[in-house]
Amino acid sequence: MNALPYKLAWPSFLILALLFLSTGNGTLYGIAVPLTALVIALLVPGARPATKGVIDRQDLAVIGALYIGVVATFFVAFRVFTQDRVLGLFLTFAAGMLLGVVGPIVYTVWVRHRPLEDLGLSRRQLRPAIALGLVLGAVQYAMTLWGYPLPQPVGWVPLLVLSLTVGFFEAVFFRGFVQTRLEGSLGPVAGVGGASALYAAYHVGYGMGIGEMLFLFGLGVAYGVAFAVVHNVAVLWPLLIPLGSFYNNMESGDISMPWAAILGFVDVLALMATAVWLAARHQRRATTHVAGGRRLPPRTVPKVRD
């Protein structure tokens, strides 16, 4: 079978989905983008999704528990503490992001003995992920930030660091973890759709309404498809998701942070990176030891099956 239609279908869809943002109609976007993705998945040769796997109840239970924890902490941060109590807001916000990154890493690597690659955190497919991420990031930038009149640095640099931190959390939690595990139990269509619905609904913690969440569902489908194509978070971070978040924060104008906020978000990113590093080190040690103490190269050791 000629693979060309499949190879062109999803990148073309993603570029068009980003261009469609220019309509400014969130309701239309939230309906049209998911429907278009579904049509492509079912009709384009080579793009038809595989059948679902065996339902893993433990995975689904952990998704539910972590999701509730993340939404609850964000709700407390933005609806209880609010910007009137900055310390409480930051601490609960940071706790939610760390839960959404460290929780999946611990569960994946230490509890289920799966590789970091399962979360999209590896060198696998790194080059195509970076290439696609650069193209999509360029389209996003051209549509939003090209020629955008930035204020003084204190008005946008802290927001950029915030966007990078939140972007990494969203890429790992909703794509690397939630989407991957839903795909494993329910199939690719349900995985992308389910993760996108949860992504949209979690914004209730920010105080968003139904109309805004419908738009975010469509945007989540675009992000989900991008991740599904290469299964590597590099396609989404550090360009695509942070650029969109940064532009949205600049446009809304309702977030103001001092220079000192940068240190807090850098600390959160550092803790996330530390969790990734510790997991990678644990993997290396596990794959270089076999029964009897004989050391083998990592690739010669079979993966542990659940």
C-alpha positions as CSV (number, residue, x, y, z in Angstrom):
1,M,0.0,0.0,0.0
2,N,1.3,3.5,-0.8
3,A,2.1,5.2,2.5
4,L,2.2,8.7,1.0
5,P,-1.4,9.6,1.7
6,Y,-0.9,8.6,5.4
7,K,2.4,10.5,5.7
8,L,0.9,13.7,4.3
9,A,-2.5,13.4,5.9
10,W,-1.6,14.2,9.5
11,P,1.0,16.9,9.0
12,S,-1.4,18.6,6.6
13,F,-4.3,18.3,9.1
14,L,-2.1,19.8,11.9
15,I,-1.1,22.8,9.9
16,L,-4.7,23.4,8.8
17,A,-5.9,23.0,12.4
18,L,-3.4,25.8,13.5
19,L,-4.4,28.0,10.6
20,F,-8.1,27.5,11.4
21,L,-7.4,29.2,14.7
22,S,-7.5,32.5,12.8
23,T,-11.3,32.2,12.5
24,G,-11.6,33.1,16.2
25,N,-14.7,30.9,16.5
26,G,-14.0,28.6,19.4
27,T,-17.3,26.7,19.1
28,L,-16.7,26.0,15.4
29,Y,-13.1,25.0,16.1
30,G,-14.1,22.6,18.9
31,I,-16.5,20.8,16.6
32,A,-14.7,21.0,13.2
33,V,-11.2,19.9,14.2
34,P,-12.2,16.7,16.0
35,L,-14.6,15.7,13.3
36,T,-12.0,16.2,10.6
37,A,-9.4,14.2,12.5
38,L,-12.0,11.4,12.9
39,V,-12.7,11.4,9.1
40,I,-9.0,11.2,8.3
41,A,-8.5,8.4,10.8
42,L,-11.3,6.3,9.3
43,L,-11.0,7.1,5.6
44,V,-7.4,7.9,4.6
45,P,-5.4,4.8,3.5
46,G,-2.9,3.8,6.2
47,A,-4.4,6.2,8.8
48,R,-7.0,3.8,10.1
49,P,-6.3,3.2,13.8
50,A,-5.5,-0.2,15.2
51,T,-8.0,-2.1,17.3
52,K,-8.0,-1.5,21.0
53,G,-5.9,-3.5,23.4
54,V,-6.9,-5.2,26.6
55,I,-8.4,-2.8,29.2
56,D,-5.9,-2.2,32.0
57,R,-8.0,-1.3,35.0
58,Q,-4.9,-0.2,37.1
59,D,-3.9,2.3,34.4
60,L,-7.4,3.7,34.3
61,A,-7.6,4.0,38.1
62,V,-4.3,5.8,38.3
63,I,-5.3,8.2,35.5
64,G,-8.5,9.0,37.4
65,A,-6.7,9.5,40.7
66,L,-3.9,11.7,39.3
67,Y,-6.4,13.7,37.2
68,I,-8.6,14.4,40.2
69,G,-5.6,15.4,42.2
70,V,-4.3,17.8,39.5
71,V,-7.7,19.4,38.9
72,A,-8.3,19.8,42.7
73,T,-5.0,21.5,43.3
74,F,-5.5,23.8,40.3
75,F,-9.0,24.7,41.5
76,V,-7.7,25.5,45.0
77,A,-4.9,27.6,43.5
78,F,-7.0,29.7,41.1
79,R,-10.4,29.7,42.7
80,V,-9.6,29.7,46.4
81,F,-6.3,31.4,46.8
82,T,-6.5,33.5,43.6
83,Q,-3.9,36.2,42.9
84,D,-4.8,37.9,46.1
85,R,-2.8,35.3,48.0
86,V,0.2,34.7,45.8
87,L,2.1,32.3,48.0
88,G,-0.8,29.9,48.4
89,L,-1.6,30.1,44.7
90,F,2.0,29.3,43.6
91,L,2.5,26.5,46.1
92,T,-0.7,24.7,45.1
93,F,-0.2,25.4,41.4
94,A,3.3,24.0,41.6
95,A,2.1,21.0,43.5
96,G,-0.5,20.2,40.8
97,M,2.1,20.4,38.0
98,L,4.6,18.3,39.9
99,L,1.9,15.7,40.6
100,G,1.1,15.6,36.9
101,V,4.7,14.9,35.9
102,V,6.3,13.1,38.8
103,G,3.3,10.9,39.4
104,P,3.2,9.4,35.9
105,I,7.0,8.9,35.9
106,V,7.0,7.1,39.3
107,Y,4.0,5.0,38.2
108,T,5.4,4.2,34.8
109,V,9.0,3.4,35.7
110,W,9.0,2.1,39.3
111,V,5.5,0.7,39.6
112,R,4.8,-0.8,36.1
113,H,8.4,-1.2,35.1
114,R,7.8,0.5,31.7
115,P,10.4,2.7,30.0
116,L,10.4,6.5,29.9
117,E,9.8,6.0,26.2
118,D,6.3,5.0,27.1
119,L,5.7,8.7,28.2
120,G,7.3,10.1,25.1
121,L,10.5,11.0,27.0
122,S,13.3,9.4,25.0
123,R,15.4,9.8,21.9
124,R,13.0,7.5,19.9
125,Q,11.6,9.4,17.0
126,L,13.4,12.5,18.2
127,R,14.4,13.9,14.8
128,P,11.0,13.7,13.2
129,A,9.4,15.0,16.4
130,I,11.7,18.1,16.4
131,A,11.2,18.6,12.7
132,L,7.4,18.5,13.0
133,G,7.5,20.6,16.1
134,L,9.6,23.3,14.3
135,V,7.1,23.4,11.4
136,L,4.1,23.6,13.7
137,G,5.8,26.1,16.0
138,A,6.7,28.3,13.1
139,V,3.0,28.3,11.9
140,Q,1.9,29.1,15.5
141,Y,4.4,31.9,15.8
142,A,3.6,33.4,12.4
143,M,-0.1,33.5,13.3
144,T,0.2,34.9,16.8
145,L,3.5,36.4,17.9
146,W,5.0,37.7,14.6
147,G,5.1,41.4,15.0
148,Y,3.3,41.3,18.4
149,P,4.1,44.4,20.4
150,L,5.7,43.0,23.6
151,P,5.7,45.2,26.7
152,Q,8.8,45.8,28.9
153,P,10.6,42.5,29.7
154,V,9.1,42.3,33.2
155,G,5.7,42.1,31.5
156,W,6.5,39.1,29.4
157,V,9.6,37.2,30.5
158,P,8.0,35.7,33.6
159,L,5.0,34.7,31.5
160,L,7.3,32.9,29.0
161,V,8.9,30.9,31.8
162,L,5.4,30.1,33.2
163,S,4.3,28.9,29.7
164,L,7.4,26.7,29.4
165,T,6.7,25.1,32.8
166,V,3.0,24.6,32.2
167,G,3.7,23.3,28.7
168,F,6.0,20.6,29.9
169,F,3.4,19.5,32.5
170,E,0.6,19.3,29.9
171,A,2.8,17.5,27.3
172,V,3.9,14.8,29.8
173,F,0.6,14.4,31.7
174,F,-2.1,14.6,29.0
175,R,-0.1,13.3,26.0
176,G,2.7,11.1,27.4
177,F,0.6,9.6,30.2
178,V,-3.2,9.9,29.8
179,Q,-3.3,9.6,26.0
180,T,-0.8,6.7,25.9
181,R,-2.5,4.7,28.6
182,L,-6.0,5.3,27.2
183,E,-4.8,4.2,23.8
184,G,-3.4,1.0,25.3
185,S,-6.7,0.1,26.8
186,L,-9.3,1.7,24.4
187,G,-7.5,2.3,21.1
188,P,-6.0,5.4,19.4
189,V,-9.3,7.2,18.6
190,A,-10.6,6.9,22.2
191,G,-7.1,7.7,23.5
192,V,-6.8,11.0,21.6
193,G,-10.4,11.9,22.1
194,G,-10.5,10.9,25.8
195,A,-7.2,12.7,26.6
196,S,-8.5,15.8,24.8
197,A,-11.7,15.8,26.7
198,L,-9.9,15.5,30.0
199,Y,-7.5,18.3,28.9
200,A,-10.4,20.6,28.1
201,A,-12.3,19.7,31.3
202,Y,-9.3,20.3,33.6
203,H,-9.4,24.0,32.7
204,V,-12.4,24.2,35.1
205,G,-9.6,24.6,37.7
206,Y,-8.7,27.9,36.0
207,G,-12.3,29.0,36.1
208,M,-13.1,28.6,32.4
209,G,-16.6,28.1,31.0
210,I,-18.1,25.4,28.7
211,G,-17.6,27.5,25.5
212,E,-13.9,27.9,26.2
213,M,-13.5,24.2,27.1
214,L,-15.1,23.2,23.8
215,F,-12.5,25.2,21.9
216,L,-9.8,23.6,24.1
217,F,-11.2,20.1,23.2
218,G,-10.5,20.9,19.6
219,L,-7.1,22.2,20.4
220,G,-6.4,19.1,22.5
221,V,-7.2,16.9,19.5
222,A,-4.6,18.8,17.4
223,Y,-2.0,18.3,20.2
224,G,-3.0,14.7,20.6
225,V,-2.7,13.9,16.9
226,A,0.7,15.6,16.8
227,F,1.9,13.5,19.7
228,A,0.4,10.3,18.3
229,V,2.3,10.8,15.0
230,V,5.8,10.6,16.7
231,H,5.1,9.6,20.3
232,N,7.7,12.1,21.6
233,V,7.0,15.2,23.7
234,A,9.5,17.2,21.6
235,V,6.8,17.7,19.0
236,L,4.9,19.7,21.6
237,W,7.5,21.2,23.9
238,P,9.3,23.6,24.1
239,L,7.6,25.3,21.1
240,L,4.1,24.4,20.2
241,I,2.2,24.3,23.5
242,P,4.3,27.1,25.3
243,L,3.9,29.4,22.3
244,G,0.1,29.0,22.4
245,S,0.0,29.4,26.1
246,F,2.3,32.5,26.1
247,Y,0.2,34.2,23.4
248,N,-3.0,33.5,25.3
249,N,-1.6,34.8,28.6
250,M,-0.4,38.0,26.8
251,E,-3.7,38.5,25.1
252,S,-5.8,38.0,28.3
253,G,-3.7,40.5,30.2
254,D,-5.0,39.1,33.5
255,I,-1.7,37.6,34.8
256,S,1.0,39.8,36.2
257,M,4.1,38.4,37.8
258,P,7.3,39.9,39.2
259,W,10.8,38.9,38.2
260,A,11.0,36.7,41.3
261,A,8.3,34.4,39.9
262,I,10.9,33.1,37.4
263,L,12.9,31.4,40.2
264,G,9.8,29.6,41.4
265,F,8.9,28.2,37.9
266,V,12.6,27.3,37.2
267,D,12.6,25.4,40.5
268,V,9.5,23.5,39.4
269,L,11.1,22.7,36.0
270,A,14.3,21.6,37.8
271,L,12.3,19.2,40.0
272,M,10.6,17.8,36.9
273,A,13.9,17.3,35.1
274,T,15.3,15.6,38.2
275,A,12.5,13.1,38.2
276,V,13.2,12.3,34.5
277,W,16.9,12.0,35.3
278,L,16.3,9.7,38.2
279,A,14.0,7.5,36.2
280,A,16.5,7.3,33.3
281,R,19.2,6.3,35.8
282,H,17.0,3.7,37.3
283,Q,16.3,2.3,33.8
284,R,19.9,2.1,32.9
285,R,20.7,0.2,36.1
286,A,17.8,-2.2,35.6
287,T,18.7,-3.0,32.0
288,T,22.4,-3.7,32.7
289,H,21.7,-6.4,35.3
290,V,20.3,-9.9,34.7
291,A,20.0,-13.0,36.8
292,G,23.4,-14.1,38.1
293,G,24.9,-10.6,38.1
294,R,26.0,-10.8,34.4
295,R,26.0,-7.3,32.8
296,L,24.6,-6.9,29.3
297,P,24.1,-3.9,27.0
298,P,20.6,-2.4,27.5
299,R,19.3,-3.4,24.1
300,T,20.0,-7.1,24.8
301,V,17.7,-7.3,27.8
302,P,14.1,-8.0,27.0
303,K,11.5,-5.5,28.1
304,V,9.5,-6.4,31.2
305,R,5.9,-7.2,30.2
306,D,3.0,-6.2,32.4
